[in-house]
Amino acid sequence: MQPKKNLKADLSKNSSLYFVIGLSSILLFTWIAIEWKTYDRSGYGYEALNVDDDDDEDVPITEQIKVPPPPPPPPPAPEIIEVVEDEEEVEETVIESTETDQEEIVEIVEVEEEFDDVDVPFAVIEDVPIYPGCERVAKSKRRICFQEQINKHIKKNFRYPEIAQEMGIQGRVYVSFTISKNGSITNIRMRGPDKNLEKEAARIIGKLPSMTPGKQRGRPVRVPFSIPITFRLQ
């Protein structure tokens, strides 16, 4: 008997698909076999655990003991007042009045202030020194007239020292002086950058004329005054 063959049947058809399926199945079974693990459940089962039931512990109920308050202190014993007869005589103290009689004469001593040794600054003196030429000026404007005349005197008598010019020295010299009680200029003091400039400033102030002295409460007093003199090269 001859085997029957279908000449149209293709045995190699879908062979690659079957190969891939078989290979995938083998790899799956191999991975399962490698990753397969077993555990000993004898020590980890719930039946092996011995858990004490601590929630059922009885908590003793404490009762606060109330302490009674201490008894109030006993009332103090009443004081015994002893009556003593007043047999001693008490002398009355007589306070004399400090008021004076109308017939008494009150002597008022007037203390006069002395201005003999007091210097009154130019800014606060009552009657400023009068520069010659300011006699007819109103009293309220004599202070301004005094300062203007001082500035005119400085400009008129100013002379720059030749030595200071050659050395190129310049600056400001602060000069202070005192108008005495007789109107003369005394106690001239200078402070500047150079001795030659100080000497020239003293020469200018020394040529000031005699003035009417300043007065405080109607009495002549010494009046200090200060002014700066500027030496500047052109």
C-alpha positions as CSV (number, residue, x, y, z in Angstrom):
1,M,0.0,0.0,0.0
2,Q,1.6,3.3,-0.9
3,P,1.3,6.3,1.4
4,K,-0.9,9.1,0.1
5,K,0.8,12.4,-0.2
6,N,-0.8,15.7,-0.8
7,L,1.4,17.4,-3.2
8,K,-0.2,20.8,-2.4
9,A,0.5,20.5,1.4
10,D,3.5,22.7,2.6
11,L,5.0,21.2,5.6
12,S,7.4,24.1,6.3
13,K,4.5,26.5,6.5
14,N,4.4,28.3,10.0
15,S,7.4,26.4,11.1
16,S,9.1,29.6,12.4
17,L,6.0,30.4,14.4
18,Y,5.9,27.0,16.1
19,F,9.6,27.3,16.8
20,V,9.2,30.7,18.6
21,I,6.3,29.4,20.6
22,G,8.2,26.3,21.7
23,L,11.3,28.3,22.5
24,S,9.2,30.8,24.6
25,S,7.5,28.0,26.5
26,I,10.9,26.4,27.3
27,L,12.3,29.7,28.6
28,L,9.2,30.3,30.7
29,F,9.4,26.9,32.3
30,T,13.1,27.4,32.9
31,W,12.6,30.8,34.6
32,I,9.8,29.4,36.8
33,A,12.1,26.5,37.8
34,I,14.9,28.9,38.7
35,E,12.8,31.4,40.6
36,W,10.8,28.8,42.4
37,K,11.1,29.2,46.2
38,T,9.8,27.4,49.2
39,Y,9.3,28.7,52.7
40,D,9.2,27.1,56.1
41,R,5.9,28.1,57.5
42,S,6.3,26.3,60.8
43,G,7.9,29.3,62.7
44,Y,6.0,32.2,61.0
45,G,2.4,31.0,61.1
46,Y,-0.2,32.8,63.1
47,E,-0.6,29.6,65.1
48,A,3.0,29.8,66.4
49,L,2.7,33.4,67.7
50,N,2.2,33.8,71.4
51,V,0.9,37.3,71.9
52,D,0.0,38.3,75.5
53,D,-3.2,40.2,75.8
54,D,-2.0,43.3,77.6
55,D,-5.1,45.2,76.8
56,D,-6.9,43.4,79.5
57,E,-4.7,44.6,82.3
58,D,-6.7,46.0,85.2
59,V,-5.7,49.5,86.1
60,P,-6.3,50.3,89.8
61,I,-8.6,53.2,90.4
62,T,-7.0,55.8,92.7
63,E,-9.1,57.9,95.0
64,Q,-8.0,61.4,96.0
65,I,-7.9,61.7,99.7
66,K,-9.4,65.0,100.8
67,V,-7.6,66.6,103.7
68,P,-9.8,68.7,105.9
69,P,-8.7,72.3,106.3
70,P,-7.0,73.3,109.5
71,P,-9.3,74.7,112.2
72,P,-9.4,78.5,112.5
73,P,-7.1,80.0,115.1
74,P,-8.8,80.9,118.4
75,P,-9.9,84.5,118.8
76,P,-7.4,86.7,120.7
77,A,-8.0,87.3,124.3
78,P,-9.6,90.7,125.1
79,E,-7.1,93.3,126.3
80,I,-7.5,94.4,129.8
81,I,-7.6,98.2,130.0
82,E,-6.4,99.5,133.2
83,V,-7.7,102.9,134.2
84,V,-5.1,105.1,135.8
85,E,-6.0,108.3,137.6
86,D,-4.4,111.4,136.1
87,E,-2.6,112.9,139.1
88,E,0.4,114.4,137.4
89,E,0.1,118.0,136.1
90,V,1.2,118.5,132.5
91,E,2.8,121.8,131.7
92,E,1.4,123.5,128.7
93,T,3.9,124.6,126.0
94,V,3.4,128.2,124.9
95,I,4.4,128.8,121.3
96,E,5.3,132.4,120.6
97,S,4.1,134.0,117.5
98,T,6.7,134.8,114.8
99,E,4.7,137.7,113.4
100,T,6.3,141.1,113.9
101,D,4.5,144.1,115.1
102,Q,3.6,146.9,112.8
103,E,5.9,149.1,114.8
104,E,9.0,147.1,113.8
105,I,11.1,148.6,111.0
106,V,12.3,146.2,108.4
107,E,15.7,147.3,107.0
108,I,16.2,146.4,103.4
109,V,19.8,146.1,102.4
110,E,20.4,146.6,98.7
111,V,23.3,144.6,97.4
112,E,25.1,146.2,94.5
113,E,26.8,144.0,92.0
114,E,30.3,145.0,91.2
115,F,31.6,144.9,87.6
116,D,35.2,145.9,88.3
117,D,36.7,142.6,87.4
118,V,34.1,141.2,85.0
119,D,34.5,141.0,81.2
120,V,31.1,141.3,79.5
121,P,31.1,139.8,75.9
122,F,30.3,142.1,73.0
123,A,27.2,140.0,72.1
124,V,25.4,140.4,75.4
125,I,26.5,143.8,76.7
126,E,23.8,146.3,77.2
127,D,25.6,149.4,75.9
128,V,28.2,148.4,73.3
129,P,31.5,150.4,73.0
130,I,31.0,153.4,70.7
131,Y,33.5,153.7,67.8
132,P,34.4,157.3,66.9
133,G,31.8,158.4,64.3
134,C,28.9,156.2,65.7
135,E,27.9,158.6,68.5
136,R,24.9,159.9,66.5
137,V,23.7,156.5,65.4
138,A,20.6,155.1,67.2
139,K,21.4,152.8,70.2
140,S,19.9,149.8,68.5
141,K,22.2,150.2,65.5
142,R,25.5,151.0,67.3
143,R,26.5,147.3,67.3
144,I,26.3,147.2,63.5
145,C,28.1,150.5,63.2
146,F,30.9,149.3,65.4
147,Q,31.6,146.2,63.3
148,E,31.4,148.2,60.0
149,Q,34.0,150.7,61.3
150,I,36.3,147.9,62.5
151,N,36.2,146.4,59.0
152,K,36.9,149.8,57.3
153,H,39.9,150.3,59.7
154,I,41.3,146.9,58.7
155,K,41.0,147.5,55.0
156,K,42.5,151.0,55.3
157,N,45.6,149.9,57.3
158,F,46.0,146.5,55.7
159,R,49.5,145.7,54.3
160,Y,50.6,142.3,53.2
161,P,54.1,141.4,54.7
162,E,56.7,141.2,51.9
163,I,58.3,138.1,53.5
164,A,55.0,136.2,53.5
165,Q,54.5,137.2,49.8
166,E,57.9,135.9,48.8
167,M,57.3,132.6,50.7
168,G,53.8,132.3,49.4
169,I,52.2,132.2,52.9
170,Q,48.6,133.0,53.2
171,G,45.7,132.2,55.6
172,R,43.5,133.6,58.2
173,V,44.6,135.2,61.5
174,Y,42.1,135.2,64.4
175,V,42.6,138.4,66.5
176,S,41.1,139.0,69.9
177,F,41.4,142.2,72.0
178,T,39.8,143.9,74.9
179,I,38.2,147.4,75.1
180,S,39.1,148.5,78.6
181,K,37.0,150.6,80.9
182,N,38.7,153.8,79.6
183,G,38.1,152.9,76.0
184,S,41.7,151.9,75.1
185,I,42.7,148.7,73.2
186,T,44.4,146.1,75.4
187,N,45.3,142.4,75.6
188,I,45.8,141.8,71.9
189,R,46.2,138.1,71.0
190,M,46.7,136.5,67.6
191,R,46.5,132.9,66.2
192,G,47.4,132.3,62.6
193,P,49.4,130.1,60.2
194,D,52.6,132.4,60.3
195,K,54.3,134.7,62.7
196,N,54.7,137.4,60.1
197,L,50.9,137.4,59.4
198,E,50.2,137.5,63.2
199,K,52.6,140.5,63.6
200,E,50.8,142.4,60.8
201,A,47.4,141.7,62.3
202,A,48.6,142.9,65.7
203,R,49.9,146.1,64.1
204,I,46.5,146.8,62.5
205,I,44.5,146.3,65.7
206,G,47.0,148.3,67.7
207,K,46.2,151.4,65.5
208,L,42.5,151.3,66.5
209,P,41.4,154.6,68.1
210,S,40.3,155.1,71.6
211,M,36.5,154.5,72.0
212,T,33.7,155.2,74.4
213,P,33.8,152.2,76.8
214,G,30.9,149.7,76.9
215,K,28.6,149.9,79.9
216,Q,26.6,147.3,81.8
217,R,23.9,148.7,84.1
218,G,25.3,152.1,83.6
219,R,28.9,151.2,84.7
220,P,31.9,151.0,82.4
221,V,33.2,147.4,81.9
222,R,35.8,145.6,79.9
223,V,34.5,144.2,76.6
224,P,36.4,141.4,74.8
225,F,36.0,141.4,71.0
226,S,37.4,139.0,68.3
227,I,37.6,139.3,64.5
228,P,39.4,137.3,61.7
229,I,41.8,138.9,59.3
230,T,42.3,137.0,56.0
231,F,45.6,137.3,54.1
232,R,45.2,136.1,50.5
233,L,47.6,136.3,47.7
234,Q,46.3,137.6,44.4
